[in-house]
Amino acid sequence: MSIEGTPQLPTVASPAAALIGDPSAFGRVAEDGTVYVKTSNGEKVVGSYPGKSAEEALAYFVRKFEVLASEVVLLAARVKSGAMVPSDAMQAVDKLRKQVENLNGVGDLSALANSVDQILPLIEGGRAAHEAKKAAEAAAKAERRTGIIEAKEKIIAEAESLALSESWKATGERLKTLLDEWKAAPRLDKKADADLWKRFSSSRNKFDKRRRQHFATLDAQSSAVKGTKATLVEQAEKLATSTDWVATARTFKTLMDQWKAAGRGKPSDDAKLWARFKAAQDAFFAAKNTDLERRDESQKKNLEKRNALITEIEALLPITDINSVKTKFRDLSTQWSRSGMVPRDKKNALDNRFNTVAAAVKEAEEILWRKTDPTAKARAYDVVRQLSEAIANYEKQAAKSEAAGNAKKATEAREAAAARRIWLAEAEKGLAEFA
């Protein structure tokens, strides 16, 4: 058989050399270059190696034999070690048998075939060992499965006990730890793992749903609180520069009461909003206190001015010359009104003293007016005139009645005249005041 064009086989250090001896002893090369192998049934042509020496041709076919012999020894070693399951080993033996039968190589083919057959008892022994190993592995697997189930059942039991907990943070952290333990635990078969996971996941989901609802409610409340406090902050910031001290201070107290009534929101939101609210409040009260300090100092000075002024004002009494007093009082009143605010506990007493003098000046003015009013004087004069004329008329009537002998009518006329003389006396006094 020609092998021209076939690549050279690699050199193999045959581990089967001790078993099958020297392979080259089982071959020869004819003068025409044909290579033969000796078998129990005689010689068999295995091929030729044109262009090469007889030694090189023989060596090439020996190497083919040695390569297959090495595979036989390697298979036997793998079977002995238990590295192959019996079914795979049997398939490998069948394959080697066919390769030995069809081998175009030089070597002890019978010994090589026998070596392949000797692997069969090894497979049978390996099969028994394999079955024992399988049984041991199955028992260990069952024990391991039971342990895994118990561990996961324990995790599930704890998760189920926590499903209704309201310790949101601690329980959430514990369930996370249990989840890590679950992930770290070995897996079971798909169905068993799925059934256990469903129970564990159900407890976690129940807790998570309740927690989400709880915090959703808190978020809604926090959002409402945030909106309320943001509105209060805006109002406070608008009032920060107000100088209506009393009214604004009351408003800030109302805002603070509303702030407390609004409740608690998210700590971060509360902190930011409170910082703004307090800054506005502090700015207002700082300005108010500064103004009060200035006012206190100013009021002390104003009090000194008013004490000096009230002394001058009270010195106008008693009034002897109303025109002169009026001029001085008007000037002192202007100074009084421009003297500014004084401490509240002193103001009323000073105002009362001032009002006493003002009332006296006003009364003196009214008296002077009554005495100098032309219209009033004319009215007073007219009253005196009318009463005088009335008296004269009644006296004439009395004299006439007496002359006529009507004593009664004369008496009535004299009585009317007497009454009017009394009125006349009063009218003349009033008229005299205009002198």
PyMOL commands that set and color helices and strands:
alter all, ss='L'
color gray80, all
select helices_A, chain A and resi 17-20+23-26+54-81+86-101+109-117+119-162+168-184+190-239+245-262+267-314+322-337+344-372+374-403+407-432
alter helices_A, ss='H'
color red, helices_A
select strands_A, chain A and resi 27-29+34-39+42-48
alter strands_A, ss='S'
color yellow, strands_A
deselect
rebuild
show_as cartoon
